[in-house]
Amino acid sequence: MPRDHAGPSPQLRTLAQARNILFGAAAVSRVLKSDAAMAAIYAHEVAMIVPDFEMKWAIVRPNESTYNYAGADALARFAATHGLKLRGHCLAWEESNPGWLATTVTAANAERILVDHIERTVGRYAGRIHSWDVVNEPIWPDHRKPGGLRDGVWLRTLGPRYIDIAFRAARAADPKAMLVLNDAGTEVTTPLGRRRRQDFLALLDRLRHDGVPVDAVGLECHLSTRSEIDPDDFARYLAALAGRGFKILITELDVSDVDEPSPDIAVRDRAVAAVYGKVVSVAAKQPAVVAMLTWELADKYSWLRDRNLSSRHRRPDGAPQRPLPYDDQLQKKPCWWTMAHALASAR
């Protein structure tokens, strides 16, 4: 599908739907409200949105007694207005938590606080949510905890069973939503990626053995132009997840060009597109893949443009990163066309 395609370009959501895949993207309510052109692209291009950060604890729970759903409600209204499905992200994570959580939660009250939050949050959107990232990024081998689990307030107070508690509470609050265990870094073929994958699969096997209601896995796919993605290995990994009976979602796809040495935008964009092509072409051929989402749609709204990020997320030449399908002028980039071609040609 060449970039100079003469007729109207297809929608990614239409191309994905032909593969029984929902194409979507993360979004922020203030962007959809303030940028009409960006909002129009979401309404036209995607079949599903997920809050970038407006359902995370740090936003929803500014203090123990206050719940703030303003941003999440706005996204839910946008989805309903435009006939889009809505994902929930996320109910339990060892990051992006309010300061009060670490000083308030103890082994005695942790389960109550976690379950109350899930009951209220999931219950609020019950019947309107396609899927919930119930537990986010549970694996973090660098923390050197048993099973490779990520350290944090929930693991320290409840142990590994915090995952079980969260999924069971979510199922009770909305029996129809797809419940997802979402993780990062298992897609790559580096030694760390393989270790994370091994720990992730072991956790999934344990949860399935214990009857924990995990319906699907989310693979974030925050990648870079230097990520070691072997298509055959990635296909085998997806098959291993599907063989265990899980649906699969690509939940947070973007490709950093921070390590791409060339300052030439065309060169950088081609390198980004090549990684998109590897991921999408493999995922589109796996029947267990039910959704594919990028983390935002346009470069200017990418988390990789955040000035507060560490230096490892900044290009040495100071140029802003270009990790997403649309550029700062909201024009389609090579990775958009690569995704379209991969979806259209998947067999």
Buried (B, 14 or more C-beta within 10 A) or exposed (E): BEEEEEEEBBBBBBBBBEBEBBBBBBBBBEBBEEBEEBBEBBBEBBBBBBBBBBBBBBBBBBEEEEEEBEBBBBBBEBBEEBEBBBBBBBBBBBEEBBEBBEEBBEEEEBBEBBBEBBBBBBEBBEEBBBBBBBBBBBBBBEEEBEBBBBEBBBBBBBBBBBBBBBBBBBBBBBEEBBBBBBBBBBBBBEEEBBBBBBBBBEBBEBBBEEEBBBBBBBBBBBBBBBBEBBEEBBBEBBEEBBEBEBBBBBBBBBBBBBEBEEEEEEBBBBBBBBBBBBBBBBBBBBEBBBBBBBBBBBBBBBBBBEEEEEEEBBBEEEBBBBBBBBBEEBEBBBBBBBBBBBBBEBE
